[in-house]
Amino acid sequence: MLTKWRTNAWEDATVANLVHKLRTCEPDPIDKEAFEHLLPPKEQTDGSGSGSAEAATPPVQEQTAPTSLDPRVLQLLQQATAIVQKTNPGVDFTKNEEEMLQKIKEWKAPLKKRVENFSSAINYSIDYEGFSAINDSMKSVCLVEYPDGHGSGFLIGPKYVITANHVWEAAYTSFSQVTDPQKFLVHFHISGTRRLTFIFKPDIFLARDGNLDYAIFEIHPASPTLPAVSETMQSEGICPLGTRIVANEAGVGNEDIVVIVGHPAGQGGRKRVDFCSMVAVDAVTSRALAVLGPPDNLQWPEQRPDRGSYHTSVMFEGSSGSPCFTKHGNVVFMHICGFRPYNDREQMALREHSIVEMGVLLLGVKTHAQDILPSEVFTEIFGS
């Protein structure tokens, strides 16, 4: 990239002025060898002295930026980078190009392997038995609706739903302004044209925690004349998932997947299924830093033992509270957040989508709830 830029740089008048400034830095001269390798080659003259830039020039050997620079040189290199990146986004005079090329070489091998095999390195396949178990459990996923928005959730006990705590707090905030109970609804989409609707009271919860980002609450029939919630669920074949919570199973890690089912925004309330590859947060953030640079805000993800991280294509706004299933049909995480460290960048794609998504380990939620819930309620939800 740097070699290509040096070849064509003289066509840019702004660059030419900057080069002149660098080469005539007086009366406080600096070490010109520190930046000379970054500058375009000096114009060559032909026999007539016309100063033609098209005359043959000796080949220029590519060099890398010095490891230690005078602060004044570094400031000039930063100014040069800002100017040149307007037309050549890949050029950065402040970085060591040798290190950048090494990173590219490291990423080249796995990319080449994927291209040669015409397939992903991630195994997205699921056993038939596991798919059947996930398919049966999809009915338990619900849309949690309140006046100012919505989230996702799932039936965790006979008459109890779990969602993300920040979804619960948003509903509670709405409740301070809108107290009509018919505005706080939970919908279970049975098919494309049929759904079951219940109400919930956003000022009453059974257990919740901001750090784990979960909230468990009770749902009620939309009308006093309707059957009890547990009776309706049983007749519709909607099974609570509290007894199917497992630890982070062997195989649910890097180069594996989770299946997320939820109600992301922009889907008209429809239920969506996404096959998501598990990733290591450190690997994602290190690549983001190398390619995109330092984040624009302070929200930067960290690897946590009580969470799992993955990539998704649709589970963004509105999907918090969605269950994450393993290949075997068990539920292991609840989707809670994504990270957008480049919110202030001009690129629309960086503002709209996160670099990595996360789910809280439900086994940790179960342990936390055990210290809060009455023993009989805990057993009713999670089993013995």
Rosetta blueprint (number, residue, H / E / L):
1 M L
2 L H
3 T H
4 K H
5 W H
6 R H
7 T H
8 N H
9 A H
10 W H
11 E H
12 D L
13 A H
14 T H
15 V H
16 A H
17 N H
18 L H
19 V H
20 H H
21 K H
22 L H
23 R H
24 T L
25 C L
26 E L
27 P L
28 D L
29 P L
30 I L
31 D L
32 K L
33 E H
34 A H
35 F H
36 E H
37 H L
38 L L
39 L L
40 P L
41 P L
42 K L
43 E L
44 Q L
45 T L
46 D L
47 G L
48 S L
49 G L
50 S L
51 G L
52 S L
53 A L
54 E L
55 A L
56 A L
57 T L
58 P L
59 P L
60 V L
61 Q L
62 E L
63 Q L
64 T L
65 A L
66 P L
67 T L
68 S L
69 L L
70 D L
71 P H
72 R H
73 V H
74 L H
75 Q H
76 L H
77 L H
78 Q H
79 Q H
80 A H
81 T H
82 A H
83 I H
84 V H
85 Q L
86 K L
87 T L
88 N L
89 P L
90 G L
91 V L
92 D L
93 F L
94 T L
95 K L
96 N L
97 E H
98 E H
99 E H
100 M H
101 L H
102 Q H
103 K H
104 I H
105 K H
106 E H
107 W H
108 K H
109 A H
110 P H
111 L H
112 K H
113 K H
114 R H
115 V H
116 E H
117 N H
118 F L
119 S L
120 S L
121 A L
122 I L
123 N L
124 Y L
125 S L
126 I L
127 D L
128 Y H
129 E H
130 G H
131 F H
132 S H
133 A H
134 I H
135 N H
136 D H
137 S H
138 M H
139 K H
140 S H
141 V E
142 C E
143 L E
144 V E
145 E E
146 Y E
147 P L
148 D L
149 G E
150 H E
151 G E
152 S E
153 G E
154 F E
155 L E
156 I E
157 G E
158 P L
159 K L
160 Y E
161 V E
162 I E
163 T E
164 A L
165 N H
166 H H
167 V H
168 W H
169 E H
170 A H
171 A H
172 Y H
173 T H
174 S H
175 F H
176 S L
177 Q L
178 V L
179 T L
180 D L
181 P H
182 Q H
183 K H
184 F L
185 L E
186 V E
187 H E
188 F E
189 H E
190 I L
191 S L
192 G L
193 T L
194 R L
195 R E
196 L E
197 T E
198 F E
199 I E
200 F E
201 K L
202 P L
203 D L
204 I L
205 F L
206 L L
207 A E
208 R E
209 D E
210 G L
211 N L
212 L L
213 D L
214 Y E
215 A E
216 I E
217 F E
218 E E
219 I E
220 H E
221 P E
222 A L
223 S L
224 P L
225 T L
226 L L
227 P L
228 A L
229 V H
230 S H
231 E H
232 T H
233 M H
234 Q H
235 S H
236 E H
237 G L
238 I L
239 C L
240 P L
241 L L
242 G H
243 T H
244 R H
245 I E
246 V L
247 A L
248 N L
249 E L
250 A L
251 G L
252 V L
253 G L
254 N L
255 E L
256 D L
257 I E
258 V E
259 V E
260 I E
261 V E
262 G E
263 H L
264 P L
265 A L
266 G L
267 Q L
268 G L
269 G L
270 R L
271 K L
272 R E
273 V E
274 D E
275 F E
276 C E
277 S E
278 M E
279 V L
280 A L
281 V H
282 D H
283 A H
284 V H
285 T H
286 S H
287 R H
288 A H
289 L H
290 A H
291 V H
292 L H
293 G L
294 P L
295 P L
296 D L
297 N L
298 L L
299 Q L
300 W L
301 P L
302 E L
303 Q L
304 R L
305 P L
306 D L
307 R E
308 G E
309 S E
310 Y E
311 H L
312 T L
313 S L
314 V L
315 M L
316 F L
317 E L
318 G L
319 S L
320 S L
321 G L
322 S L
323 P E
324 C E
325 F E
326 T L
327 K L
328 H L
329 G L
330 N L
331 V E
332 V E
333 F E
334 M E
335 H E
336 I E
337 C E
338 G E
339 F E
340 R L
341 P L
342 Y L
343 N L
344 D L
345 R L
346 E L
347 Q L
348 M H
349 A H
350 L H
351 R H
352 E H
353 H L
354 S L
355 I L
356 V E
357 E E
358 M E
359 G E
360 V E
361 L E
362 L H
363 L H
364 G H
365 V H
366 K H
367 T H
368 H H
369 A H
370 Q H
371 D L
372 I L
373 L L
374 P L
375 S H
376 E H
377 V H
378 F H
379 T H
380 E H
381 I H
382 F H
383 G L
384 S L
